Amino acid sequence: MKKLVLAAALTGAASTAFAGSYSEPVVEPVVIEEEAASSSAAGIWVPLVLIAIVAAVVAAD
C-alpha cells in the first residue's frame, strides 16, 4: 500500500514537471533610446539656485 501511494505521488509530481512542450524562449529586442541633445549646463541650474537661496538667507541675517 505504501508503494502504491509513493508511486502515485511520484507520478503526480512527474506529470506536472513535464507538462507542456519545450519551446524556445522569446527574447524581446532591447531598445536603446538616445537622449535628446541638450547642453551640459542643464544640470547646473539646481545647485546654482540653491546657492543663491542660501546666499540670500545669509545676507538677510
C-alpha positions as CSV (number, residue, x, y, z in Angstrom):
1,M,0.0,0.0,0.0
2,K,2.9,2.4,0.8
3,K,4.5,1.7,-2.5
4,L,1.2,2.5,-4.3
5,V,0.9,5.8,-2.5
6,L,4.6,6.6,-3.2
7,A,4.2,5.7,-6.9
8,A,1.0,7.9,-7.2
9,A,2.8,10.8,-5.6
10,L,5.9,10.5,-7.9
11,T,3.6,10.1,-10.9
12,G,1.7,13.3,-9.9
13,A,4.9,15.2,-9.4
14,A,6.4,14.0,-12.7
15,S,3.4,14.8,-14.7
16,T,3.4,18.5,-13.7
17,A,7.1,18.7,-14.3
18,F,6.7,17.6,-17.9
19,A,3.5,19.5,-18.6
20,G,3.6,21.4,-21.9
21,S,6.2,21.2,-24.6
22,Y,9.6,22.8,-24.9
23,S,9.6,25.9,-26.9
24,E,12.5,28.4,-27.4
25,P,12.3,31.3,-25.0
26,V,11.1,34.5,-26.5
27,V,13.7,37.3,-26.2
28,E,12.3,40.7,-26.7
29,P,14.6,43.1,-28.6
30,V,16.4,45.7,-26.5
31,V,15.5,49.3,-27.5
32,I,18.2,51.8,-26.7
33,E,16.8,55.3,-26.7
34,E,19.3,58.1,-27.2
35,E,18.8,61.2,-25.2
36,A,17.9,64.3,-27.0
37,A,20.7,66.7,-27.5
38,S,20.9,69.1,-24.6
39,S,23.6,71.3,-23.2
40,S,25.8,70.0,-20.5
41,A,25.0,73.1,-18.4
42,A,21.3,72.0,-17.9
43,G,22.1,70.2,-14.7
44,I,23.9,73.1,-13.2
45,W,20.8,75.3,-12.6
46,V,19.6,73.5,-9.5
47,P,22.8,73.9,-7.5
48,L,23.1,77.5,-8.6
49,V,19.6,78.3,-7.4
50,L,20.3,76.5,-4.1
51,I,23.5,78.5,-3.6
52,A,21.6,81.8,-4.4
53,I,18.9,80.9,-1.9
54,V,21.5,80.1,0.8
55,A,23.3,83.4,0.0
56,A,20.1,85.4,0.2
57,V,19.3,83.8,3.6
58,V,22.8,84.5,5.0
59,A,22.7,88.1,3.6
60,A,19.3,88.7,5.3
61,D,20.7,87.9,8.7
